[in-house]
Amino acid sequence: MTSQVNRHCDLHPDPFGCPDALVVFSQRFQEYGLIIHDGGTATSGILFCPWCGARLPESQRDRWFDELEARGIDPSQDDIPAKYLDAGWLRS
């Protein structure tokens, strides 16, 4: 899984534009997803590794939104603080 997420393509710097890229990892939400190659950035979330079947870490998406709401931040309208743009918010 790690090798797929960290895969580098010299022809396509964006994994969503690379036909060989299969998996993406969201640091912000701690989620894995299969890339849907439809010209956009769509993914289909997965709970288990497609190669070995191991359960993947639990998504932190709900916790992320709860944290922002507790601070009075509406992510659809307000600027999101930098620490919430990646996994930094999980360490604080």
N, CA, C and O of each residue as an XYZ file, in Angstrom:
368
protein
N       0.832     -1.185      0.000
C       0.000      0.000      0.000
C       0.878      1.251      0.000
O       0.624      2.198     -0.744
N       1.894      1.243      0.826
C       2.783      2.410      0.907
C       3.445      2.687     -0.433
O       3.559      3.843     -0.841
N       3.882      1.643     -1.119
C       4.545      1.861     -2.406
C       3.579      2.436     -3.437
O       3.994      3.214     -4.297
N       2.316      2.075     -3.370
C       1.329      2.624     -4.287
C       1.047      4.092     -3.980
O       0.963      4.918     -4.889
N       0.903      4.409     -2.714
C       0.623      5.794     -2.311
C       1.812      6.698     -2.630
O       1.627      7.847     -3.030
N       3.022      6.190     -2.457
C       4.232      6.994     -2.680
C       4.780      6.864     -4.097
O       5.878      7.343     -4.380
N       4.048      6.239     -4.966
C       4.474      6.025     -6.358
C       4.748      7.365     -7.041
O       3.972      8.311     -6.908
N       5.847      7.430     -7.764
C       6.223      8.650     -8.488
C       6.238      8.360     -9.979
O       6.797      7.355    -10.417
N       5.634      9.228    -10.743
C       5.607      9.096    -12.197
C       6.276     10.325    -12.799
O       5.895     11.456    -12.497
N       7.271     10.104    -13.648
C       7.985     11.218    -14.290
C       7.118     11.950    -15.312
O       7.367     13.118    -15.610
N       6.114     11.281    -15.846
C       5.263     11.885    -16.869
C       4.062     12.632    -16.304
O       3.555     13.568    -16.921
N       3.609     12.203    -15.112
C       2.387     12.776    -14.528
C       2.648     13.153    -13.066
O       2.607     12.281    -12.198
N       2.912     14.416    -12.778
C       3.178     14.818    -11.391
C       1.955     14.671    -10.482
O       2.100     14.517     -9.269
N       0.763     14.717    -11.058
C      -0.474     14.577    -10.288
C      -0.980     13.143    -10.417
O      -1.217     12.680    -11.533
N      -1.153     12.430     -9.304
C      -1.604     11.036     -9.395
C      -2.956     10.881    -10.098
O      -3.232      9.830    -10.676
N      -3.792     11.907    -10.054
C      -5.100     11.816    -10.700
C      -4.983     11.869    -12.224
O      -5.921     11.501    -12.931
N      -3.845     12.321    -12.724
C      -3.614     12.363    -14.153
C      -2.800     11.179    -14.666
O      -2.602     11.037    -15.873
N      -2.333     10.338    -13.762
C      -1.502      9.197    -14.125
C      -2.348      7.925    -14.199
O      -2.927      7.516    -13.193
N      -2.427      7.303    -15.359
C      -3.247      6.095    -15.480
C      -2.719      4.912    -14.676
O      -3.449      3.948    -14.445
N      -1.460      4.975    -14.248
C      -0.899      3.885    -13.459
C      -1.086      4.072    -11.951
O      -0.872      3.133    -11.183
N      -1.475      5.252    -11.528
C      -1.716      5.505    -10.101
C      -3.052      4.886     -9.719
O      -4.058      5.094    -10.398
N      -3.058      4.136     -8.643
C      -4.266      3.424     -8.232
C      -4.847      3.904     -6.904
O      -6.063      3.922     -6.716
N      -3.964      4.290     -5.989
C      -4.385      4.594     -4.621
C      -3.908      5.978     -4.219
O      -2.814      6.402     -4.593
N      -4.727      6.672     -3.462
C      -4.357      7.978     -2.926
C      -4.616      7.948     -1.420
O      -5.510      7.249     -0.942
N      -3.814      8.725     -0.682
C      -3.965      8.812      0.767
C      -4.192     10.262      1.156
O      -3.420     11.135      0.762
N      -5.236     10.529      1.923
C      -5.517     11.870      2.423
C      -4.921     12.004      3.817
O      -5.399     11.385      4.769
N      -3.871     12.818      3.930
C      -3.273     13.044      5.246
C      -4.267     13.708      6.189
O      -4.343     13.376      7.372
N      -5.016     14.639      5.652
C      -5.965     15.399      6.465
C      -6.964     14.481      7.172
O      -7.229     14.632      8.364
N      -7.508     13.539      6.423
C      -8.545     12.662      6.972
C      -8.036     11.271      7.338
O      -8.780     10.470      7.903
N      -6.766     10.977      7.018
C      -6.196      9.660      7.261
C      -7.006      8.571      6.545
O      -7.300      7.520      7.115
N      -7.358      8.848      5.278
C      -8.177      7.938      4.485
C      -7.444      7.488      3.233
O      -6.674      8.246      2.642
N      -7.689      6.256      2.839
C      -7.196      5.724      1.577
C      -8.360      5.639      0.608
O      -9.503      5.418      1.009
N      -8.059      5.817     -0.671
C      -9.100      5.700     -1.685
C      -8.529      5.215     -3.001
O      -7.361      5.447     -3.312
N      -9.366      4.542     -3.768
C      -8.998      4.142     -5.118
C      -9.323      5.300     -6.044
O     -10.418      5.859     -5.990
N      -8.370      5.658     -6.892
C      -8.555      6.777     -7.813
C      -9.514      6.373     -8.922
O      -9.362      5.319     -9.539
N     -10.495      7.217     -9.164
C     -11.416      7.028    -10.275
C     -10.910      7.930    -11.402
O     -11.009      9.154    -11.322
N     -10.382      7.324    -12.423
C      -9.771      8.079    -13.521
C     -10.846      8.570    -14.482
O     -11.078      7.988    -15.542
N     -11.490      9.655    -14.079
C     -12.558     10.241    -14.897
C     -12.233     11.677    -15.305
O     -13.106     12.411    -15.767
N     -10.982     12.067    -15.132
C     -10.569     13.421    -15.477
C     -10.618     14.387    -14.313
O     -10.172     15.527    -14.440
N     -11.154     13.954    -13.177
C     -11.239     14.805    -11.989
C     -10.406     14.246    -10.858
O      -9.387     13.590    -11.076
N     -10.860     14.519     -9.632
C     -10.142     14.050     -8.443
C     -11.000     13.126     -7.601
O     -10.858     13.082     -6.379
N     -11.889     12.389     -8.248
C     -12.785     11.486     -7.525
C     -12.046     10.251     -7.027
O     -11.137      9.743     -7.683
N     -12.454      9.782     -5.860
C     -11.924      8.544     -5.300
C     -13.073      7.730     -4.718
O     -14.162      8.245     -4.465
N     -12.804      6.478     -4.518
C     -13.737      5.603     -3.814
C     -13.018      5.124     -2.567
O     -12.024      4.403     -2.654
N     -13.524      5.526     -1.400
C     -12.869      5.182     -0.147
C     -12.806      3.683      0.065
O     -13.717      2.949     -0.315
N     -11.714      3.237      0.679
C     -11.549      1.821      0.973
C     -11.215      1.638      2.446
O     -10.575      2.495      3.055
N     -11.643      0.533      3.011
C     -11.403      0.217      4.408
C     -10.359     -0.877      4.588
O      -9.815     -1.059      5.677
N     -10.083     -1.612      3.492
C      -9.146     -2.720      3.547
C      -8.141     -2.600      2.398
O      -8.474     -2.096      1.326
N      -6.934     -3.057      2.624
C      -5.900     -3.052      1.593
C      -6.326     -3.991      0.469
O      -6.645     -5.152      0.725
N      -6.336     -3.505     -0.776
C      -6.745     -4.367     -1.881
C      -5.750     -5.489     -2.188
O      -6.100     -6.428     -2.903
N      -4.523     -5.417     -1.669
C      -3.516     -6.434     -1.951
C      -3.445     -7.503     -0.872
O      -3.365     -8.690     -1.190
N      -3.472     -7.109      0.395
C      -3.309     -8.111      1.461
C      -4.556     -8.302      2.307
O      -4.645     -9.264      3.069
N      -5.520     -7.397      2.183
C      -6.766     -7.528      2.941
C      -6.721     -6.963      4.352
O      -7.711     -7.044      5.079
N      -5.588     -6.392      4.753
C      -5.474     -5.824      6.109
C      -6.403     -4.632      6.259
O      -6.591     -3.855      5.323
N      -6.983     -4.495      7.445
C      -7.842     -3.346      7.730
C      -6.980     -2.088      7.775
O      -5.911     -2.077      8.386
N      -7.444     -1.055      7.137
C      -6.732      0.221      7.113
C      -7.132      1.059      8.331
O      -8.171      0.803      8.940
N      -6.322      2.055      8.690
C      -6.647      2.902      9.850
C      -8.015      3.565      9.694
O      -8.470      3.843      8.584
N      -8.644      3.805     10.813
C      -9.966      4.437     10.825
C      -9.880      5.879     10.323
O      -8.965      6.621     10.679
N     -10.829      6.253      9.508
C     -10.899      7.612      8.979
C     -11.084      8.615     10.114
O     -11.774      8.342     11.097
N     -10.467      9.759      9.965
C     -10.593     10.846     10.944
C     -11.440     11.994     10.388
O     -11.429     13.098     10.932
N     -12.171     11.728      9.304
C     -12.980     12.752      8.649
C     -13.986     13.389      9.620
O     -14.032     14.613      9.739
N     -14.774     12.587     10.302
C     -15.778     13.126     11.221
C     -15.120     13.931     12.337
O     -15.610     14.996     12.712
N     -14.015     13.423     12.863
C     -13.294     14.131     13.924
C     -12.781     15.479     13.420
O     -12.822     16.470     14.150
N     -12.290     15.524     12.154
C     -11.793     16.761     11.563
C     -12.893     17.812     11.528
O     -12.685     18.949     11.949
N     -14.067     17.430     11.025
C     -15.189     18.369     10.978
C     -15.637     18.775     12.378
O     -15.978     19.936     12.602
N     -15.641     17.835     13.322
C     -16.003     18.155     14.709
C     -15.033     19.168     15.316
O     -15.449     20.092     16.016
N     -13.740     18.988     15.045
C     -12.717     19.914     15.557
C     -12.951     21.328     15.015
O     -12.897     22.303     15.765
N     -13.208     21.429     13.714
C     -13.445     22.751     13.131
C     -14.716     23.380     13.685
O     -14.741     24.570     13.998
N     -15.762     22.584     13.803
C     -17.023     23.109     14.338
C     -16.830     23.609     15.768
O     -17.373     24.652     16.133
N     -16.069     22.883     16.579
C     -15.818     23.291     17.967
C     -15.085     24.630     18.038
O     -15.188     25.345     19.035
N     -14.353     24.964     16.992
C     -13.623     26.227     16.935
C     -14.386     27.300     16.174
O     -13.868     28.391     15.936
N     -15.616     26.985     15.796
C     -16.449     27.960     15.099
C     -16.043     28.188     13.652
O     -16.309     29.251     13.091
N     -15.400     27.198     13.047
C     -14.938     27.318     11.662
C     -15.858     26.509     10.757
O     -16.082     25.320     10.983
N     -16.384     27.163      9.737
C     -17.199     26.484      8.723
C     -16.317     26.280      7.500
O     -16.019     27.246      6.798
N     -15.883     25.031      7.222
C     -14.938     24.821      6.122
C     -15.482     25.183      4.747
O     -14.703     25.344      3.807
N     -16.782     25.312      4.605
C     -17.329     25.699      3.306
C     -17.328     27.216      3.111
O     -17.513     27.698      1.993
N     -17.120     27.972      4.202
C     -17.164     29.432      4.107
C     -15.925     30.127      4.651
O     -15.532     31.183      4.155
N     -15.313     29.541      5.664
C     -14.193     30.186      6.350
C     -12.853     29.660      5.839
O     -12.771     28.576      5.262
N     -11.807     30.454      6.065
C     -10.453     29.985      5.798
C     -10.119     28.905      6.818
O     -10.407     29.048      8.006
N      -9.522     27.845      6.351
C      -9.144     26.742      7.243
C      -7.717     26.985      7.714
O      -6.823     27.179      6.891
N      -7.487     26.977      9.036
C      -6.128     27.180      9.544
C      -5.161     26.151      8.959
O      -5.538     25.007      8.706
N      -3.919     26.568      8.748
C      -2.911     25.734      8.092
C      -2.746     24.371      8.756
O      -2.539     23.372      8.068
N      -2.836     24.317     10.078
C      -2.601     23.035     10.745
C      -3.685     22.003     10.428
O      -3.495     20.814     10.680
N      -4.815     22.446      9.879
C      -5.893     21.525      9.528
C      -5.848     21.094      8.058
O      -6.738     20.380      7.597
N      -4.827     21.519      7.329
C      -4.731     21.172      5.916
C      -4.009     19.852      5.671
O      -4.057     19.314      4.564
N      -3.339     19.325      6.700
C      -2.680     18.027      6.588
C      -2.851     17.298      7.918
O      -3.799     17.582      8.651
N      -1.976     16.387      8.240
C      -2.113     15.600      9.466
C      -1.663     16.349     10.721
O      -1.715     15.793     11.818
N      -1.223     17.603     10.577
C      -0.751     18.370     11.724
C      -1.755     18.496     12.849
O      -1.379     18.493     14.021
N      -3.031     18.607     12.507
C      -4.067     18.760     13.522
C      -4.184     17.529     14.424
O      -4.655     17.644     15.555
N      -3.771     16.374     13.953
C      -3.846     15.146     14.764
C      -2.788     15.127     15.860
O      -2.942     14.428     16.861
N      -1.716     15.893     15.675
C      -0.621     15.915     16.645
C      -0.825     16.952     17.736
O      -0.075     16.977     18.712
N      -1.826     17.807     17.587
C      -2.002     18.872     18.589
C      -3.122     18.549     19.544
O      -3.408     19.334     20.449
